[in-house]
Amino acid sequence: MKVRPVLIASCVCLLAAPLSAKERPQDAPRDLAAEVNPFIGTTNGGNVYPGAMRPFGMVAFSPEMTPLPGKRFPIAAAGGYEWRANGVRGFSLTHVSGTGCAGASGDIPIMPVTVPISISPSSADAGPQYWSLLDHAREQASPGAYAVTLDNGVAVSLGASERTAAGRFVFPAEKPANLLFRTSDSEVGSSASTIRIDPATRTVSGSVTSGNFCGYLADDRRESYYTLHFVAQFDQPFEVGGTWKDEAVTPGAATGEGGTTYGTRGHPPAGKGAGGWISFDPAKAATVNVQVGISYVDDAGARANLRAEAPAQTLEATQAATRSAWNALLGQIRVEGGTPDERTVFYTALYHAMLEPNLYSDADGRYRGFDGAVHHLSRKQQAQYANYSGWDVYRSQLQLVTLLDPQRGSDIAQSLLNQAEQNGGVWDRWTHLTGATGVMNGDPSPPSLAAIYAFGGRGFDLQRAYTSLKQAATVPTAKDLGRAGCPVLCTGQRPGLDAWLRLGYMPVGAPGWGSVSDTLELVAADFGLAELALAAGDRAGAKAFRARSGNWRHLYNPKATREGGYLQARNADGSWAAFDPASDEEFVEGSGAQYLWMVPFDPAGLVEQLGGQDAAIARLDAFFRKPDGSWAVTKSGPLHAELDNEPSIAAPWLYNFVGQPWKTQATVRAAMHQIWTNTPEGISGNDDLGQMSSWYVWSALGLYPVYPGRAELAVGSPLFPRIMIARPGARIDIRAEGAAANAPYVQALRVDGKASDDAWLPADFIHRGGTLEFTLGTEPNEGWGTKAPPPSFGPAS
């Protein structure tokens, strides 16, 4: 998601059953976490963060940096961290990785300061008084651990279990030693917060009520929808410092409350906020350790989570356990060969793809639902998850998660069903904790659940989920008919559904965000729903929804331009709207040229509309190449591909469907080289909760789940000479003779020992496992993979 702001128990028990000795990659490196560079993507719009977190954990303990000069928002970046910034204002307990809007979560920034608290930290006059400069030379990060020595002299070390944070602050002996709890200062503000300071028990506890994700884009969506509770337990005695609210400071106060509000522009205004601070004696306790439990249920939940996960646990033990959890997960895909940078980019992408969705249920199985009530895990469910960026992750991230851990995929699917049932039957497209934010367009839940099911996540209530999604796809609700939050944050699951049912396409002026993009997202949704219908035994429903997946044809105008046809916006009366393939009018985060290819489940139908293979090849060539023949895979203008954002990412694989798979191989490799590097700039654009990183992982494997909601895989070319993938019950062994950065071309392929000329794999391959033996080279083999295209799933198939 790349929204344009001006347009309108321990982790181990939550993994799947342990892999058997046969399933585990043999002789796997002992410390794959050492291959990860968490600073990749921390600038250039990647919006990731480098702090400590377990795979899919609830806690993400990471810095909140100060804004860059001239920035209109009061945070450095979504995710809280921006490599180019040089100031730290706190270390927050929660984060969301790679979002496009200006922040989410970032709850309870904790900041060590070495000056007296003389004025309110929320005051505009405080300026940088309670910040500290950051020097990257004094900063380190690895999976599960973060450390920095701030310019104020405090050495900070962070760690995290699933639901707890561990921190160490080493204060300089000659200065005051204060610790601020900026309770109200979530990244996009808050409506309320509380703090309670208890020196007798060495605890600080409280809460923050917030939400407002993307709220600055719509006046009617600036709302709070979750409360986070925290309890911090210290190993050293402290004194009550005091509290503040807005401009007022109350020294010696042990309780306080207040929020920032969301202001008039959807983000916190200057001079608003609340919190408190505690003071240590640096002569007696220069080194301070803290463990913090959090819960979205209540204070008791935060305390119980702390007892369950951090009973007298040291920072080093917490960091080591989390690193071990990361090694177990990263070790499910073992690569050999390649350069050190290539391995680091690969394992960092795998790391980023495994951060979200986030654990949301407490250690006792309780969680607070979208209805505000406290719920317990469903039968067979091991965890409730939150933070679902559906528009992004239905394309390849959920497939990767479920490939490695079908139980987690099942739990994610059940979590989405639970959310919908608590949300009046609405499957929101972008949920943040207990907030139905409505961000983006389309209806990504059907292809998301279909993908999870197809990749082996079968442990959710399929019948209930399908029944609910079918209802949402066939019966318009009042929210579908309304325009609250539109265009970017529409509250309806399928805005304008009545028009879709009546016309077979989304017309200009209907509720939604970009009528052509809405149409294409809905055909993908109906394709996924058809797959769910088959799984649920509803053959009539499957036929009907598969037929609806062909509705994109209603928008194909063969005479859209003199150069050729495009998918073009139509009015409700059937007339064509004005069209320019370079314009994003009636499209979402892309142009008409970029959205032409977003029919990945029926490439044969699209090729036919374009005039056959030769015409489609010419169009694809012009899309991925500039007139001088150089690559145009990113930052080359709206008439070319933009492979750092979702609308274009399936397009390179379409060469497989027109008899030129060597061009898929070359194009994907070019994008990998240009967009992904072992630098802070190494993700060009929002990582979108791991979606773009998952694209890189799949591409490096030489495979891609091109069909939304099915498990067949398009074949590209592996980056590494040996890749071993272990999932419960199956193992995939990929051998690629001649693999190298400049050798993307498949010369031959053997599948389970038999020669194969197919540029795709059947759906059962990932379930049974097997061996792929590639022979790769530096020159294209224009004969391999050309005899028969991969399957295409049109309305009649």
PyMOL commands that set and color helices and strands:
alter all, ss='L'
color gray80, all
select helices_A, chain A and resi 11-14+32-35+124-130+136-138+215-217+219-221+299-309+315-330+340-353+390-393+397-404+406-422+445-454+462-474+478-481+497-503+515-536+539-548+551-555+592-595+603-610+613-624+646-648+651-658+661-675+691-701+765-768
alter helices_A, ss='H'
color red, helices_A
select strands_A, chain A and resi 62-65+87-92+110-113+132-133+139-142+145-149+155-160+164-170+177-181+192-198+203-211+224-234+239-245+248-251+255-257+274-280+287-295+333-336+358-359+366-368+374-376+385-386+388-389+430-432+435-436+556-557+566-567+703-704+713-715+722-727+730-737+745-751+754-755+760-761+770-777
alter strands_A, ss='S'
color yellow, strands_A
deselect
rebuild
show_as cartoon
